[in-house]
Amino acid sequence: LRLISFQSGNATLAPRAVAAFRERHPHVELSMQEAEPDRAAPRLRAGEADVALVYDHAAVPDMLPADLELVHLLDDPYEAILPSGHALAKRRRVSLSDLAEDPWIASTSMCGCRQITDSACREAGYRPRVAFEADETTAAQALVAAGVGVTLLPRLALTTLHPGVVARTLLGAPVRRVWAARSEGSYASPASDAMMQTLRDVAEEFRDAKLELAAS
């Protein structure tokens, strides 16, 4: 079984799913690769992968093609990532308009997160002044910690926080939808059926853990 996932899914949902799948189906050979959703979909269609973790958002309507079989796993809101010494760091919630004058760290144009961030800032009435670009989320956090800008990151990318940053709830935050995907109409093997179910189970556990963390 060949699994493909976007970066923050590869660091959270995918490893849990792989571990659970191996325990349930130890005789199935697994492999996993990383790709953004717009690159994962063609690989599913070409038969180069069996199941993919993907995401979409209304700001990027053409990210996922119509010929995918999609199972919704969870909604993943973005949070504001600020240097720990930022003037707004003591607030529990911030708005995008609060960050209009800050320099930004953003993903490159190749990443769907950049389009989501740009769209959210446009709705807040401005274009973010991007000082640095970084697709790797730990690099983005390190730049924020260095005090050279702020950024938005989805919660799936925040399982580990750099000690020099704070994550704050974003009022009116953009929310991306995370899906398990297969190529519609292709042969659905028992192994891919099992992985789709495993991803559902892992996503439910992840949602429950996040809710417990928020409640505490």
QUIPE-V231838 format. One record per backbone hydrogen bond with DSSP energy under -1.0 kcal/mol. NH is the residue of the N-H (numbers start at 1). CO is the residue of the C=O. If there is no record, write none. Layout:
nh	co
NH	CO
NH	CO
//
This chain:
nh	co
3	31
4	51
5	33
10	6
14	9
16	12
17	13
18	14
19	15
20	16
21	17
22	18
23	19
24	20
25	21
28	25
31	1
33	3
35	5
39	36
40	36
41	37
44	40
45	41
46	42
47	44
48	43
50	2
51	2
52	181
53	4
54	179
56	177
60	57
63	60
69	182
71	180
73	178
74	178
76	176
78	174
79	153
80	168
81	151
82	166
84	164
86	83
89	86
91	88
94	169
99	96
100	97
102	99
104	129
105	150
106	132
111	108
114	111
116	112
117	113
118	114
119	115
120	116
121	117
122	118
123	119
124	120
125	122
126	121
130	128
131	104
132	104
134	106
140	136
141	137
142	138
143	139
144	140
145	141
146	142
147	144
148	143
150	103
151	81
153	79
155	77
157	154
158	155
165	162
166	82
168	80
169	92
171	94
173	170
176	76
177	56
178	74
179	54
180	71
181	52
182	69
184	67
186	183
189	187
193	189
194	190
195	191
196	192
197	193
198	194
199	195
200	196
201	197
202	198
203	199
204	200
205	201
206	202
207	203
208	204
209	205
210	206
211	207
212	208
213	209
214	210
215	211
216	212
//
